[in-house]
Amino acid sequence: MRQELENLDQKAKSLSEFFYSYCKMKGDQSYTNVVRSVPDYLEKRMSSKLVFQNLKLWDVEDFERKDDYHMIILNYRGYIIQRFTVNAGLSSIIVSNSLNDV
């Protein structure tokens, strides 16, 4: 049991050190402080990720590559679809927009 307790203590210490460095925590590096701080850190991180996703204007819907051209289709939240066609042979870019009727 003593050996198992030492193994668990070592794992907790290793995990604590990982979170301490990963979350860039300052101050006391005790197990209890790290364990208390990690959920707050993750909550802040998830809320900023949700804000970023809500501010993101477009998604790459499709990307096609053929011999002399590349086509990229961007979807702006389902309102507008924009298609860029880049023709490498003629050095030209064609942009077409499509507005959702809804």
N, C-alpha and C positions, 0 to 999 in steps of 0.2 A: 504494500500500500504506500509505503514511503517513497519507493521508486516511482510509482504511478503519480503520486502527488508532485514529485520533482519534475517529471515529464510534463504534467499539465501546467505547472508554474513556468517552465521554460517556454512552452507554447504560448501562454498568455503574455509573457514578457516579449517574445518575438512579434506577436500580433500587435501588442501595444506600441512597440518601436516602429513597426510598419505604418500604423495609423498616425503616429506622431509625426513621422517624416512626410507621409503622403498628404496629410491634411495641413501640413505646415503649421502645426500648433506651437504656441509659445507658452512658456511658463513650466509649471510642474509636469513631470512626465510619469506620474504615478498611474497605476492601472485604473483606479477609480475615475480620475480626471479624464483620461483618454476615453474610457467607456462612456462617460457622460457626454463628452464633446462630439463623438462621432455621429450620433443621430442628428444633432443640430447642424453639423457640417453637411451631412447628406441631405437634410431638408432644405438648406439654403441652396445647395447645388442643384437639386431637382427643381426648385422654384425658378432659378435663373435659367435652367434648361427649358422650362415651359414658356417663360417669357420670350426666349430666343425663338422657339418654334412658332409662337403666335406672331412675332414680328417678321418672320421669314416670308418674303413676298412670293416666291416661286419655288417650284420643284422641277427637277429635270425629269420629264415624262418619258422621253425616248432619246436615244443617241444611235445614229446609224452611220456606218462608215462603208463606203464603196470605193471603187477604183480611184476616181478623181475628185470625189466630193464627200463632205461630212454634213450630216443633218442633225441638228439639235432642236428638240421640241421642249419648250418651257411652258408649264401650266401655272398661271397666276391665280391660285385659289379657286379654280373652276370658272372664273369670270372671263379670262382672256387666255387664249393659247397662241403662243408665238413660235414661229418656226424660222430657224436660221439655217440657210443652206450655203455652205462655203465650197466653192468650186476651185480646187487647187490648180487645175489646168488653165483656167481663164483668169485666175486671181480676182474672183468676184464673190460678193456676199449678197445673197437675196434674203430679205426679211419679209415674212408674211404674218399677218395677225388675223385672228378669228375671235369674234366676240360671242359669248354665250347668249342666246336669245332670252334666257330667263332673267 
